[in-house]
Amino acid sequence: MEINKKTRNQLRFQSVGFVVLILIITVLLIQVSRQYNIDFDWTATGRHTLNEASMKVVEKIEAPVKITSYATGDALSDVRNEIRDLINRYQKITDKIEIEFIDPRLAPDKIRELGIRFNGEMIIEYQGRSENLQDFTEKGVTNTLQRLLRNSDRHILFVTGHGERNPIGQANHDLSILTENLSNKGFNIAPLDLSKTLSVPANTSVLVIASPRVDYLPGEIKVVKDYVANGGNLLWLIEPEKSDQLAALADFLKITRRKGTVVDLDMSLLGNDPTLVLGQYQEHAITENVQSIQTLFPKVIGLEIAAQEGWSIDPILQSMPRSWLETGKMEGTIKYDPSQDKPGPIVFGYAITRSIGNKPSKTKDQATPATEKKQRIVIIGDGDFISNTYLGTQGNMALGESIFNWLAHDDNFIDIPAALAPDSKISAEPYQLIIIAILIMILLPILLIGSGIIIWLKRRKK
């Protein structure tokens, strides 16, 4: 093509037009980016977005949440950026969360008043309640929000003094891992010695009888029975071959323990202890959101609850079809004997409810309307599944949390699963790291430089 003055002007015009067009497109993209925000999280476990548990908590926020972080504003300090990035994940889901940063050096009196001890420490406020938070992680923020969302105190009392599982004990058979997790979710955990009280405290949300080993005194039995008769919520974990002398309570609830221990053939074929039972869920609010995960129950006994007027009885846990109730000695090779053993599935977990109504009363000044509440009771023929030994197995923690949420009438939190830890690093073999380094540090620069030289040479020839 012949290059003359006209063609040069055309080329200049095209170049200027191209630059103007690029500038217009850039300005438009800037305007669009100010109005719309689209993020992509390609990490293996969504490390830069909220997990399912956190999103379910955020969805239940109904009023403004104010977060105040007392973090230094030094250029070299990344505490503010770390906290801002964390809270921003929550703000992407809801506009009810706002955060404010205050330099602690500019407000020493306020720091002492609020008991601030760490750089970046947050105070999270919701509907007149507040908590200090030093854990700058999604788990810490979500657990704090979950505690603040609870509309009132939840007190869980564990009966002690009869060899029950210790709610704060560190032994394998104790329950400290579970109770620590429940405390983080806003429950108040405390022991209850029946020998020192005439009644269960009125503010008790759930009473727990966790596998007692020795007899209850007659007066203690009366305290428990009166609590249940008056509408108290109860979790009763029953173990095989344990004497708890709660026959009066069992009679009141029409509970019968089936003779024998449940044996799971499928678990035995996999080389496990045949008394380790894989739980099968029945449809219920407790099990609705743990259907996709498995739970393990060691040494389970079968239970039966007879129908009685006013009570709704729902089986929630049973053994797998290829199981049975072994009535013989648990020694040597264990085989199903159709003449003595009972074929599965065997029900070993029940949730029972009834309505408790208070009659209206009248005084000279005002009338008290009738009220009604639901009494909730869970009976399970095993206590090991929420012990320290088995709580990290499969879905045992999630099921345990769901049971307590349901018993405490915190139905809004039943569908919040236990949070899973996000990935914290990228794993790669040494040779893979070498290949990546060669590609980025050597081959890519050579490719860019080479292509530039080739383009320059072609233009020079013209």
N, C-alpha and C positions, 0 to 999 in steps of 0.2 A: 504494500500500500504506500502511495506517494505521500510524503509528509510535507504539507505546506502550511501557510498561515491559517487557512480556514480550518484544516483538520486539527491544528494545534489548539485553536480556540475551542473547537468542539470537545477535544480531550480535556482541556482545562474546565470547561463548563460541566462535563460529566463528573470530573473529579470533585469539583465544588458541590455539585448536586448530591454526589454520593456522601460527602462529608456532612452536608446539611441533613440528609435523610438519616444518617447514623445518629446525629445529635438529636433529631426529633424523636427517633425510636428510643434513645437513651432517656430523654426527658419523660416520655410516656411510661417507660418501665419504672422509673423512679416514682412517678405519681401512683402507679398501680401498686408498687411495693409498699407505699405508705398506707394504702387502704386495705390490702390483703396480705396475710401472713401465712405462708405454707411451709411446713417443716417436714423433713423426712428423716426418720431414725432408722438407720440400717444396721445398728448393733444387734448382736445375736439375741439378746433378751430385752431389747428396747430400753437400754440404760438411760437414754435421754428423754424418755416419756414416762408417764405414770403407769404403774402396773395396774392390773384389774382391781386389786384390793383398794388401792388409793382412789381410783376413779369412782368406785362405788361409795366410798366415804364422801368424796367431794359432791357427788350428786345429791346427797342428803342434807347439804348445807342450805338452810332456809333464811338465815339472817347474815348481815355483814360480819366478816372475820377481819380483825385488825392485828397485824403482826408488826411488832416494833423490835428491831435488831440493834443492839448496842455494839456497833463495830467501828473500829478506827477507819479513818478515810485516807490512810497513808497510800502513796502511789505504789509502794512496794508490797503492800498488804493485799492479798487476793481474797480475804474473808468476805468482803461485801459482794464481790463478783460470784463467789461460790454460793452464797445464800440467795442472791438475786436470781441466779440460774435455776436453783432448786425451786424457789417459790414460783418462778415463771411457768413451770410445768403445771402447777395448780391453776394459775391465772388463765392459762389457755383453755381450761375447761369451764371455769366460772368467773364471773366478774364481781363476785361477792368478797374476794380476798384482796386486801390492800396491804402494802408493806412500806414501812418508814425506817430509815436508818438514822441513828443518833450516835455521834462520836462520844464515847464514854468519858473522854478527858474534858469535855465541855459541860458535863453534868455530873460532877462528883457526888453531890448531895442525893440526886435521884438514884445513882448507882447504889449507894449505901442503903437507901430506903427500900429499893426493890431487891436487894441481895444479889446483884449481878456479880458473877465471879469469873466469867470467861469472855474473851473478846469475841463478839458476834452473837452472844447469848440472846435468844429471842423470847419475847413475851407474846403469847398468842391469846387473844381475847375473843370471846363469843358469848353473846347474850348475858353479860354480867359476870361470866366466869372467866378465869384466866389461869394460865400455867406458864412457868419458865421452862425453856427448852435449850439444852446445850448440845444436843445430838443433831448435827447438820446433815441429816440423811433423810431420804424419803420415808424410811421406816419410822424415824423419830417424829417427823411432822404428821404423818398419817395417824400414828397411834395417839398423838396429842389431840388432833382434831376429833378422833373417835371418842376419846374420853370427854371432851367438851360437848360433844353432840348428845351425850346421854342426858336425858331430861331430869334425872334425879340420881341419888346415890344408890348403888347396888351392893348389898352386903351378902357375902357368901360365908356361911359358918360351917366349919368342918367339926363334926363330933369327935372328941378325943377321950382318951382314958381307958380304952378297951382294946388296945393293939391296932387301932385303925391306921391307915396310911397317913403319914405325917404331911400336912400341906406345905410345910417349909423344910422338910427333911431332905437331905442330899443322897440318901441311900437309893439303890436301884428301884426298890419297891415303893418309894415315896413319891410325892406329887409336886415337888418344888418347881420343876420346869413348867408344868401346866399353870400353877398358881402365879408364877412370875409373869407369864404371858397374859393371864387374865388381869393381873394388876395393871399391866401396861395398857390394857384396853379399858380401864376405868372401873373395874370391880374392886371392892374392898374385901380382903381376905382375912379371916380371923378364926382361931380355934374356939371351940365351945366345950367346956367341961360340964356335963350334965349333973355331976354330983355337987356342983356349987351353985346351981340355979334352980329355981322353981318353975321356970318356963323359958321357952325360946324367945329371945328379944323380938319385940313387935316389928322392928325395922328390918328383919331378916328377909332377904329376897329369895335365897335358896339355902336349904339345910342339906348337908351332905353326910351320908353314912357310908364311909369308904372301907368296906371289908373288915369289920371288927373281928377280933380273935378270941375274946373272952366274953363272959356273960354280962348282960346289962342288969343293974339292980332294978327291982320292981318300980321304985320311984322314977328312975331314969326312963323306963319304958313308958310310964304314964306321961312324962313330959313330951316325949316324941309323939305318942299317939294323940295327945291333946293338940299338939301343933298341927298334925295332919288333919285331925277331925275339924279343926277350926279354919281349914283352907290354906295351910302353908304349902309352899312348893318344896319338893323333895327330890334328891338324887340318891338312890339306894343301889350300891354296888354289892352284889352277893357273890361270895366265893364258894366253891365246893369244899365240903368237909370242914367248914368253919362254924363254931358255935357262937351265935350272936344273941340267942334267947329273945328274939323279937317276934315271937309267935303271935303275940297280941296284935302287932302291927300288920303282920302277914295275913292274919285272919280278917282284920278290918278291910284290907285291900283285896281280899280273896286271892292271894298269891299262893301258888303251889310250886314247890321245887321238884322237878322231875329227877328221878333216881338215875345216877350215872354221869359220865363226862362225855362231851361231844368230841367225836373223832372225825377228822377231815381226811378222806382218802386221797384227794388231789394233792394236799400238802405233804402227805406221807410219801407219795410217789415221786415228789420232787426232792426227797431226802430230808425233809423237815420233820420236826417233832409232830406226830400225828394229832397231838392235842392242841396244836397251833391252828386256829380256825380262821379261814378267810371269810370275813363278814359279807353278807348279802343284804343290801338295803331294801326296805319296803317304802312305799310312797308316804311321805310325811314332810312337814315343814322342816324338821331337823335334818333330814337326809336329802332334801331337794337339791342342794347345791354342793353335795359331796359325792354325787352319783358317779362321777368320772374318776374318782380315786379310791384306792382299796384301803381297807383297815384290817389289822390283824388282832386276834383275840386269843391269848393263851389260856388253856384250861377253862373251858366254858361249861356252864351247866344250863340245862333247859328250864324254861319257866312256863307256867300257865297262869292266866288270870281269868277267873270266872266273871261272867257278866253280872252286873248289879245295877239297879235303878239309879239313874242320875249320872252315871259314869260313862264316858266314851273311852273305849279301850282300843289302842292302835298298835299292832306289832310294828317295830321299826328295824329290828335286826334279826337275822336268822342265818343258819349255816347253809353251805352250798348243797345242792341235791345229792351229791355223792358223799354224804356224811351220815353218821348215825350216833345214837346215844348209847355208848358202851357201858353196860351195867356190870361187867366182870372186872377182874383185877387188871390194872394198867401195868402189866408185866410181860416181858418177852414179846413175841409176835402178836400183834393185836389184829384180830379178824372179826368180821361181822358175823354174828350168830343170830339168824332170823328167829330162833325160838326164844331168845332173851332180850336182844337189843332192839331198839326202836329206830326205824329208818328215818333219814333226814328228808327235807330240811327241818332243822330244829330251831324253834323260835327261842331266843335268849335275851331279847330286849323289847321293852314295851314303853309306850308313852300313854299316860292316862290323864284325862281331864274331867272336870265337872264345873258347873256354874255355882258360885256361892253368892247368894243374895242377902242383902240386909233390908229388913222391913223398914218402911218409913216411920218416923217418929214425930210427934207434935209437942211443941211447948207453947207457952203463952205468947212468946214473941214471934216465933217462926217455926216452920215445918221443915224437917229434914227429908229430902226425897229418897226413894229407894235406890240402892246402888247394887251393881252386880260385878263380880270379878271372876276370872277363870283360875281355878286351881290346877297346877300342872305338876305331874310326877313322872319321873323316869326311873325304871327299874331295869338293871342289866345284870346278867349272870356272869359277870367278870369285872375285875377291877384293875387288872394288869395293863389293859390297853391304854390307859392314860397315865401310867406310871413313868418314872424317869427312864426306865429301860426301853420301853416301846413307843414313847411319844414321838420320837423322830422317825418312826417307821411309817411309810406310806402316808395315809391320810388320817392317822390317829389324832394328831393335833387339831386338824380342821373339824373332825367330828366332835372332839371334846369341846371346842369353842362353840360349835353350833348347839350342842346340848345345853350349855350354860346360858347362851343367849336366849334360847327358847324358854327355859325354865324361869329366867328373870324377866320374861315378857319384853325382851329387847328384840322383837321380831325384825325391826329395821336393820339389825346388824347380823342376822342369821346368814344372809347371802354374801357376807364379806369374807372371802377366804383368807387363810393365813398368808401373809406376804412372803414372797420368794425373793431371795437375794439376787440382785442383778449381777451381770458379769462385770468384773473389775479389771480384766487385762486381756490382751490378745495373745493367744498361744500359737506358736509356730515352731517348726523344727529348725535347727541351725542352717540346714542347706536352703530352706525356704527363705530365711532372712538374708542369706548371701545372694540369692537370685534377685530378691527385691532390691537390695542395695545396688547390684550391678545394673539393673534396669533403670533405676532412678538416677544414680550418680554417674553412670558411664554411658550407657547406650542411648538414653533419651537426650542428653546434651549433644552427643555426636550426631544424632539424627537431626536435631534442630539446626546445628551449625552447618552440617552437610547440605541440608535443603536450602539454607540461606545462600551458601556459596553457589549452588547450582542455579538458583533463580538470578543471582547477581551476574553470573557469567552469561546466561541467556540474554538478559537485558543489555549487557555490554556489546554483544555481537550485533544487536539491532542498531 
